[in-house]
Amino acid sequence: SVGLPVKQLVIWRRLRYAVDRVLAGASLTAAALDAGFSDAAHFSRSMRATFGVRADRSLIPVARQHQSAVEASRDSQAGAA
């Protein structure tokens, strides 16, 4: 009903979970294993096959920016309290 084969849907869900974990501060390896990939290389290959980007080159800079934004938000909330 969503227009994707079950296998592709499972990969999408795993990728989404792994990306969320990386954005939360997990390493690529930990995120990959938590999401059910056999290793970080399997996660990276799946990212490249699905989105055309390497996980290490695309997610790590985004994760750093995300963590900086979260910390800045916490600092501004702490200052307002």
C-alpha positions in Angstrom: 0.0 0.0 0.0 3.0 2.4 0.3 4.4 1.5 -3.1 7.6 -0.1 -2.0 8.7 -3.7 -1.7 8.9 -5.0 1.8 12.7 -5.3 1.6 13.1 -1.7 0.5 10.7 -0.5 3.2 12.8 -2.3 5.9 16.0 -0.7 4.6 14.3 2.7 4.6 13.2 2.2 8.2 16.7 1.0 9.3 18.3 4.0 7.5 15.9 6.4 9.2 16.6 4.9 12.6 20.4 5.0 12.1 20.3 8.6 10.9 18.3 9.6 13.9 20.8 7.8 16.2 23.8 9.6 14.5 22.0 13.0 14.9 21.5 12.1 18.6 25.3 11.7 19.0 25.9 8.0 18.3 28.9 6.9 16.2 28.2 5.6 12.7 29.1 2.1 13.9 26.8 2.2 16.9 24.0 3.6 14.9 24.4 1.0 12.2 24.4 -1.9 14.6 21.4 -0.4 16.6 19.5 -0.2 13.3 20.2 -3.8 12.4 23.0 -3.4 9.8 25.8 -5.9 10.1 28.4 -3.2 10.3 29.1 0.5 9.4 30.2 -0.5 5.9 26.8 -2.1 5.3 25.1 1.0 6.5 27.2 3.2 4.3 26.6 1.1 1.2 22.9 1.2 1.9 23.0 5.0 2.2 24.9 5.3 -1.0 22.6 2.9 -2.9 19.4 4.6 -1.6 20.4 8.3 -1.4 23.7 8.5 -3.5 25.7 9.9 -0.5 28.3 8.4 1.8 27.2 8.2 5.4 30.5 9.4 6.8 30.8 12.4 4.6 27.2 13.5 4.8 26.0 12.6 8.3 28.9 13.5 10.5 29.0 17.2 9.5 25.2 17.4 9.9 25.3 15.7 13.2 27.9 18.1 14.5 25.8 21.1 13.4 22.7 19.4 15.0 24.6 18.9 18.3 25.8 22.5 18.3 22.2 23.7 17.7 20.9 21.5 20.5 23.6 22.8 22.9 22.9 26.4 22.0 19.2 25.9 22.6 19.9 24.4 26.0 22.2 27.3 26.9 19.6 29.9 25.9 16.9 28.1 27.8 19.1 27.8 30.9 19.9 31.5 30.7 16.2 32.4 30.5 15.4 30.4 33.5 
